[in-house]
Amino acid sequence: MIINIAGGTGTMGKVHKPIFEAAGHKVILSGRKTSPNLEEAAQIADVTIVSVPIPATEEVIQGVAPYSGALMDFTGVKTLPIEWMLNYSNDSCQVAGLHPLYREPATLREQTIIYCPTFRTGNKCKEVLDALVGAGADITIMNPEQHDRWVLSRAQNSRTALLAAYALLLKQVAEEDITLKAFYKVSPPPTKALIDLIARQFNQDNDELYASMRKFNPFQKSENSDLILALSKVLNGDFDSASIRGIFGEDLAKYQKRAEKIISLYGK
């Protein structure tokens, strides 16, 4: 099978080209300036996987869809790209969505990929999935709404919002009385870990990606409301620690042990 990764000249193409080739497929990495270009590669390929920045995704899908026998995508949003793939392609075109939860791993072993099949998913999509499973990927099946509500909104966008809010508090500290370096020195290990996570999260390479995830997420308004409500309850003391521990159930000790392992890197 010939797999065209549209936008494949980026990281996702470099990661997945050898994986698909190891499974016996031929891979084309196409772009606007490659030969063949995006549309030409779609005509040659059995499957086209769209892997471009979210703001460009609809335009690229619209361009390659008329020539595609099967369409998939690697974007971090799922509801809209899947709608676009279904709407712009022919009824005979197979469609499914993928969201790799990694950037550039050394191996796919135990790396999680969200898989969103549709009523037009078929054998060509399955062959792509089989190649990823064969490389060791851990596949989680969700519908696009579940993905955008929980993986995109709750696991990613709310996390970045909370980190940004704490970063603004750190900015206030630095402006009023003490440098961040000095504040870090007197912070307990969990706070040091949080500050380091903020520095990682707000690497300039992430700015466009996370802004797009918020902009193109159909559940973002309701997620913002839920986040504001949760913060209001916390600030008003309208919660109890026992109920939070209850979220983890019988796995509480496992999560705590994992956290202790991370915190131990910063000293006790």
N, C-alpha and C positions, 0 to 999 in steps of 0.2 A: 504494500500500500504506500502511496505517496502522501506525506503529511507536509502541508505548507503552514509554517508559523509566520503569520502576518505581523510584522513588527519584531521578527525573530532576530534582528541584528542586535537586540538588547540582551539583558541578563537572562531572561526566561528562555530565549532561543539557545543561548550557550549552554544552559543547564540541561535542557531537554533534548537537544539534537542527538547527543551520544546515547541517551536512554532509548529513544525511538529507533535509532540505527541498530543498537544492540538487540532489539526485538525483531529486527529484519525489515524495517521500513526505510524508505528513502525520504530524506528530509530536505525541504527547501526553506531557506531563511529569506523572506521577502520583505521589502520596504518600498518607500516611495521612489527611491533612487537606485534600486537594485535591478538586475536583469536575471530572470524575469521580475517585473514589478508586482505589486500587490494583486492586481486583477489578472495579469497573465499567469501568475503562480496558482491562483485559485482555479483557473481553467484546467491546468495540468494536474492538480492534486485531487486525491480522493477525499481528503479532509483538510479544511482550513481552520487553524486555531488562531483566533485574534488575540494578540498580546501587545496592545498599545496603551498609552496613558488614557485614563477614563474619559477626559474631555474629547478625545479623538475617536473613541470607540464606535459611536453611532455612525460617523462618517465612513470609517473603514468597513464596518459591517455592511452598510448600504452599498459600498463599492464592490465588495467581493461576493455578496450574497447571490446575485443572479447567476454566477458561474459555479456555485458550490454544490457538491453532492452531499456534503456534511459540514456543519459549522459548529465550532466550539469556541470557548474563550477562556482566558486566564485572568480576567479582571477581578478586583476585590469587591465589586458590587455585582449582584446577580439578577435582581428583578428586571431592571431596565435592559441590560445587554441581552438577556434571554428573550424579552419581548421584541427587541430589535431584530434578533436573529430569526425569530419566527415570522415576524411581519414582513421583512425585506426579502426573504428567501422563497423559493418555490415550495409547494406543498410536499414535494417528493424529497426535499432536502432534510437530512437528519440534523437534529439540534440537541445540544446538551451543554451545560456550563461546568467550568472547573475553577476552583480558587486554591492555588497552592499557598499554604501558610508558611512560606519560607522565601528567602531571597536567593542565596547562592550557596547551598549546602554542598559539602564534599560528597555526600551520598544521599539518596532518597530514603534509605532505610529508616523506618519509623517516623518519617516526615509526614505530616497530615495534609491531605488534599480534600477539600469539600467538593462533592460531585452532585450536580443538580440535573438529573435526567428530566426529559419532557415527554409529552405524548408522541413526539416525533424522533425520539432517540432510537437508534438502530445499531446494526452490527459494526458499522464503521466507527461509531463513537465507542463501542465496546472494545474494539481493538486498541484504541488509544488508551482506554482505561486499563486494559490487560497489560500493556507495556509499562504503565506506571506501577501497577501492582507487582509485576515481575521484577521491577527495580527495588522493591521493598517498601513502597509508599503505603501509608495507612489511609484508606479511603473512608470518608464519612459521607453518607448520603443524606441530603436535605433538600427540601423544596426551596425555591429562590426567596420566598417570603420569610421562611424560617432563617435562612442565611442572613438576610439583610437586617432582620429584627434582632437576632441574637449575636451572630458572629461579627457583623459589621457594626451595629449600633452599640450593643452592650459590651462585647469583648474588645472592641477597638476604639470607636469614637468616644464613648464615655470615659474610657481609660485615659485617652489623650487629653480630654477636657479636665479631668481631675488633676492630672500631672501639670497641665498648664496653670490651673488655679493655684497649686502649691508653688509653682515657679514664680508667679506674681507676688506671692508672700515673700519668697526669697529675695526678689528684686527690691521689695520695700525694706527688708533688713539691710541690704547692701547700701541703699540710698540714705538710710537714717542713722545707722550707728556702727555697723560692723561689716567687714568684707565677707564675701561668700567663703573665701578660703579660711578665714578665722571661724566663721560659723560652722563650717564643715568639721573643723578640728574639734570643736566642743560638742558636736552632735553625737548621739548614741548610734551604734551600728545600724539599726533599722533606718534611721534618717539618712545616714550616709549612703546606704543602698538606694534609697528613694532619690536622692540628689543625683547620683550617678545614672539612674534610670532616666531621669529628666534630661540629662545631658545627651544620652543616647537617643532618646525619643525625638528630640528637637534638633537632630542633625539636619543640616540644610537640605540634604538629599531627600528627606521625608516630607518637606513642606507641601509641595504640589500634590503628592499622593494623598495625604490625609485631608487636605482641603477638598480634594475631589471626592473622597469617600463621604465627607459630610454633605457636599452639594448634591450629589447624585443618589443619596440614600432616601428612599421614599418614606422611611420611618423616622427621619431625623427630628422632626418637630415633636412627635410623641415621646421620643427618647429624651429630648431636652427637658420636656415637662416632667418626666419620671425622675430625671437626675436632680432637677431643682427641688422636687418634692422630697426626695431622699435626703438631700443636704439639709433641707429645712427641718426634717425630723431629727437628724443628728444634732444640729445646732440647738434645737429646743429640748434635747435630752429625751426625745420621744422614741426610745429604743432601749433594749436591754442586751447585755453581752451574751446571755444564755441563748437568746433567740438567734443571734449571729452564729454562735458555735453550732447551733442546730442545723444550719444550712449545710454543713459538711458531713453530718451524719456520722456513721461509723468510720469514715475515712479521715476524721479530724486529725488524729495523731500522725497520719501519713503526710498530710499537708504541713503540719507543724514541723515535722522532721525535715521536710524539704526546705522550709524557710530557715530553719536553724543551720542547715548546711550552707545556705547562701550567706546568712549573717555572720557565720564563723570566719568568712573571708575578711571581715572588717574588725575582727577581734571581739572580745566579750565586753 
